[in-house]
Amino acid sequence: HWDANLERYVRTPLLELLLRAAREERDARAAGVTPAPYFVVLDEMNLAKIEHYFSDFLSVLESRRFDDAGVIRQESMHLHGADAAQPIWLDPQGVEHRIEQRLALPTNVVFTGTLNIDESTHGVSPKVVDRAHVISFSSVDYGGYLDGRGADEVTDPLELPPGATRELDLGTFRLAGSDDSRAVAHHLRPLVRLNELLVEHDQHSGYRTLNDVALFVRDALDWIADDATVAAAAVDAAVVQKVLPKFHAWRSDRGGLLAILLTWSLDGDVQDVAAAARSAETLLARVQVDTRDRASHVDGRDAAMPRTAGRLVRMLRAMG
């Protein structure tokens, strides 16, 4: 940014990282190889409203498209309006970086942030949730911790085989699209039904969410196993990451929507929506949640969407 007091352009660590990543991306493309990934980690992102200070980045992320030639097109961010000498940064390796007036966000940059949900923080707006995956780490198992039971003793359909991690290429840009949704359309039927239930409360999601979930499911099938169980677990996890976070700021269950969603996640569908909206207490009495926040029926039957049901149970109980 331009510092009026110092009368000079002042860099930030974030800008320096973006300049390095942009050069890496440019050089890698010229050499015909995949660029190395760069990571930006923002701590406690929601101490301020994310959609305010991060708005330029959200706009750029939303603008990304592949053109007919397969080239990535996107808006660029305004950095400065210095008309005099072009600002230059010489990095610690002695590489010279010109700081142009506008910068296209490098596609090999991965943004990650931490969030705390309490009275001192802001909720995550639908605008932000729509462009991110929100991963919760709220489950705590004191008993397992004290007994020495490790995470490796727990099986999960979404557990990535150790060998598969070596195949991950985080420098490759992935943009979800309609092709992803159509490729796994039969696995997305539960999500279609969920969105139908949300429409009645004007809380439904757009096509970006559908395509993002589809890409998540495709990756799970490619990296773990081409199996219906894996696909169902991926849809379940995606609902927790892409749909439920928009409801975290609620202080009451508006119109019984969370009870409707809990019915859907337990049984796989909702036959009587009006009755489901009134059945929160009855639902909570017939569900149990394990130490990993996975829900099941008290009679031992599996929930249709155990992760989603477990999260909804927490939310409903917190509302009292």
N, C-alpha and C positions, 0 to 999 in steps of 0.2 A: 504494500500500500504506500501511498505518497504521504510522507510526514511533513506537514506544513511548517512545523517549528524547525526541523533540521534541514528543510528544503532539499530533501533527497528521497529516493525510492528505498523503502525498507522491505527486505525479504523476510519471510517466515520459514520455519522448518518444513511446513507443509508445501510451500511453493518450491523449495529446494528439492523435496522428494518428487514432486510432479515434474520438475524439469529433468531430473535424472531419469525418471520413468519414460518421459517422452523421447529422450535421446536413445534410451535402450530399445524402445519400441521401433523407432525409426531405423536404427542400425540393424535390428534383427529382421525387420521386414526386407530391408535391402539385401541382406544375406540369405533370405529365404528360410529363416529359422524362427522358432517360437520365442518371443521375448521373455525374459525373466520376470516373474511377478514382483510387484511392490505392494507393501501393506501399510495402510493408514489405520491406526487404532485410536479412537476417540473415547476417552474415559468419561463416564457419567454424562452422556449426551443430552439427557432430558432435564438437566438443571435449568436450561433455557428451552424455549420452544424450538424444536429441531427444524420445523418447516420455515422458521424465520431466518436463522443464521445459515442454514444449509440449503437455502432455496435455489441458489445458482447451480449447485451440484445436482439437485433433484431435477431441475429443468434440463440440464445436459443429459442426465441418465434417461429421461423420458424421451428426448429427441433422437436417440440413437436408432439408426435404421441401416439395413443393407440395401445398396442400390442394385440395379439390374446386373452390374458387373461383379457383385459380391464385395464391394468396397464399403467400409463403414462410414456413414455420414452422420454428423451430429453438430449441434450448436457449439460454439466456443465461448469461453468465459472471458469477460473483460478484466484485464489486470491493471492497466494504467493508461493514462493519456499523455504521457511524457512526449513532448514533441522535439525535445533537444536530443542530446546524445542517447543512443539506445542503451538502457541499463544492461550491464554485464555482470554475471556471477562466475567467479572462478572457484570451482569446488575443491575440496581437500586433495583430490587426485590431480589437480592442475588442469582439469577439463573446463573449457570456457563455454558458458551457456548464455545465449542471448535471451533476454526477457522481453518477448514480443508483447505488443499491446493486447493481444488476445491469445488464449491458449485452449486448444482442444484437449479435453480430459483424456489422458492415455488409457487405453483399454486394458492394459496390464496392471492397473491399480485396483486393489481390493480394499473396500472400506468396511471396517468393523467398528462397532461401538458398544459400550456397556450402558445399561439402563438400571436404575433403581426405581421401584414403584412404591412411593410413600407420599406423605402429605407435603414433603418439601420439593417434590418433582412434578413435572408436567406429564400428562398422558401422551401417548404416542398417537398422533392424529391419523385418520384413515389415509391421508395423502402420503404419509411416510410409510405406513404399513403396506400400502399398495405397491411400494417400490423396494421393499426389503423383506427379509425373513427374520422374524423375531423368535429367538430360541431361548426358552426359559430354563433356568437351572435352580428351580425352587424345591425339588425333592431332597429330603435329608433323611438318612437312615442311621441314627445313632447306634442302634443295636448292632447292625452290620459292621459299622465302623469299629465299635468296641470289641466285637467278636472276631474281627479280622477277615470278614467275608469280603472278598474283592469283587470289583465290577466284572472281572473275567468269568465269574461264576454265573452271571446272568446272561441268558440267551435273548437275542433280539433279532427280528427279521431284517432290521436295517443296519445290523452290525457289518461294517465293511471289513472284508478279509484283509489281513495284514499285507499280503502281496499286492492287493489292489491299490493300496495307498501309493505305491511306487509308480503307478500308471497315471495318477492325477497330474494334470497339466494346468496349473492355475494361471499361467500366462496366456492361455487361449481364451479369446473372447467368445462368450456364448450369449446369444440373444434369443429369448423365447419367442415363438411365433405360432401361427395357426397350424403349421405342419406338425409341430409337437403335439398339439391338442388332438388333431385328427389321428395321429399315429397310435395314441393310447386312449382313444375315445371310450372304449368299452370299460376301461379301468376308472374313468372319471364320472361314471354314472352317479355314485354317491354324492359327488361335489355338485352335480347338476341338480339333484334333489335338494341339497342343502341350500343352494342359491334360490330355488323356488320358495323355500320356507322364509328366507330372508327378504324376498321381494315384498311380502305382505307388510313388513315393518320398515321398508325403505332402507334396509341395511345390506342390500345385496352388493356383490362385487362385479367389476367390469371384466372385459376380455383379457386385460393384462394379467389379472390374478389367475384366470383359467390357464393361460399359456405358461405362466411361471410354474404353476403346480404341475402341469403336463411335463415340462422340462425336468423338474425334480423327479417325477415318476420315471421318466425315460432314463435318467442317470442312474437311479436305483436299480432298474432292470438291467442296465448295461454293466454296472460295476459290481453288483451283488449276485443277482440271479434273475433269470427271466421266468419269474414265478408269480402267480396270482397273490400269494401271501405277501410277498415283498411289495407288490404294487399297492395292495390294500394298506399296508403299514406306511407306505410313502404318502398316500393320500391322507391318512390319519394324521401323520406328523405335519404335513403341509397345512392342514386346516388349523392346527394349533399355532403354526408359525405365521400364517397369512390372513386368517379370518378372525380368530378369537381375540388377538391383541387390540382390535378396535373397541372391544367391550370392556377392557380392563378399567377404564375410568368411570364406569357406571357405578352409581351408588345404590341403585335399585333395579330390579328386573322389570324393565319396561314392557308391559303387556304380556308378561310371562314368556318372553322370547327365549331366555336362557333355559327355561324348563322345556320348551319345545325342542331346542337344540339338544338337550340332554336325552330326551326321548329318542330323537333321531340317532344319536351316537350310541345309545344302548341297544336299540332294536333294529336299526338300519333304515327305519322309515317312521313316519307319523301318520296314523290313519285318521285320528280325530284331533285336529289342531287345537280347537277350542278347549277340549278336555285336557290336553297336554299342557296348555298354558296355565291351568289351574292346579297342576299336580306336582308342584315342586317338592313339597314335604313328603308325599307318597313316593316319589322317585328317589329322594335321598335315603329313604328307609329301605329301599330294595337294591342299593348299590354299595359296593365296598371298593376301597382304593388301597393299593399296595404301596410299598415304600418308594416305588419308582413313579408314582402318580398315575399308574395304569388302573382303570376301573373295570369291574366285572359285576355281574349279578350276584347277590348274596347266596343264591342257590348254586353257584359255581359256574354258571354259563358265562361264556366270554361275551364281552361287549362288542358290538359291531365296530366301533371306533374307540378302543380303550384309552388312547392318549387324550383324545378330545373329551371323552366322558370324564376322565380324571380331572382335567383342567376345569371343566364346567362344574363339577362337584365342589372344587375349591372355591370357585367364584360365587356359587350360590350360598355356600356355607359362610363365606366372608360377609355376604349381604345380610346374614341373620334371617 
